[in-house]
Amino acid sequence: MKKLILLLMTLLVMSNSVQAASASSQEATQSKAPELHILASDEMERLLSPLSQSFENEHQVSLVFETASPLSVFSDSPGISHADLLLGFSAKSWINLLNQQLVLANSQTVIAHGQLSYWNPTSRHPNRRTLSQTSVLAVPSTQEDPYASAAEDLLKRYGMQPFKGRLFQPFTALGTYQLIQTGHVEGGITSTALLRSHATDPRQYWRIPPELYPPIAIYGAITTQAAQPALATRYLSWLTSAPIQEHLQKAGNLLP
């Protein structure tokens, strides 16, 4: 009889444990924060990731960043199929994305205006003259990169088109940065924010006055297949708020 009672008590305890575990699992599932998937340029991810916790806490959401490949345009990136939001693309990319029905037509938002810098690690306090004397230069080339058109316009303004030395034209401002960093080129035109995010010595680059090139609009947009369009809208609105714009300006961008 005692053994039967002991067996029944053991079964009761096991049953309660299973029910408690099941309830705990259901609560965890119910309390899991929704995820906002963001496909961003390397520059935008570096700038915005440190600010994520503020938005996550305020909106009870988890931000998941994925970096778009610097060797492809946004529309060719495999990550776009499960992204809610795209950040860091050019006006030309916007047209391509819209034509392919990959983004919502009314979601286009200018996040910031980029700023060009000429970086030459072998120089101290480079300037316009240093740029004009560069013999091996790198500039972003594809129009899908926000900085490419402005860099091309600057070279034309300075009479450096066609370029008389050796000209390297990676797809993006990040590609330009990497060519300079690895010593493959003497100097190059790239993003000021990118240089600052990599803690580049400010004595090695010249922040080119913005009046010397057309505005560099950096866009964000919601994808047509977004699982969280309402959250994506709130995030874009948050990016254009005064505190975030102040952060982006301090990081090397210009206000829209």
Stockholm file with secondary structure:
# STOCKHOLM 1.0

chainA/1-256         MKKLILLLMTLLVMSNSVQAASASSQEATQSKAPELHILASDEMERLLSPLSQSFENEHQVSLVFETASPLSVFSDSPGISHADLLLGFSAKSWINLLNQQLVLANSQTVIAHGQLSYWNPTSRHPNRRTLSQTSVLAVPSTQEDPYASAAEDLLKRYGMQPFKGRLFQPFTALGTYQLIQTGHVEGGITSTALLRSHATDPRQYWRIPPELYPPIAIYGAITTQAAQPALATRYLSWLTSAPIQEHLQKAGNLLP
#=GR chainA/1-256 SS CHHHHHHHHHHHHHHHHHHHHHHHHHHHHHHCCCEEEEEECHHHHHHHGGGHHHHHHHHTCEEEEEECCTTSCGGGCGGGGGCSEEEEECHHHHHHHHHTTCBCGGGCEEEEEECEEEECTTSSSCCHHHHHTCSEEECCCCTTSTTHHHHHHHHHHTTCSSCSSEEECCSSHHHHHHHHHTTSSSEEEEEHHHHHHTTCCGGGEEECCGGGSCCEEEEEEEBTTCSCHHHHHHHHHHHTSHHHHHHHHHTTCBCC
#=GC SS_cons         CHHHHHHHHHHHHHHHHHHHHHHHHHHHHHHCCCEEEEEECHHHHHHHGGGHHHHHHHHTCEEEEEECCTTSCGGGCGGGGGCSEEEEECHHHHHHHHHTTCBCGGGCEEEEEECEEEECTTSSSCCHHHHHTCSEEECCCCTTSTTHHHHHHHHHHTTCSSCSSEEECCSSHHHHHHHHHTTSSSEEEEEHHHHHHTTCCGGGEEECCGGGSCCEEEEEEEBTTCSCHHHHHHHHHHHTSHHHHHHHHHTTCBCC
//
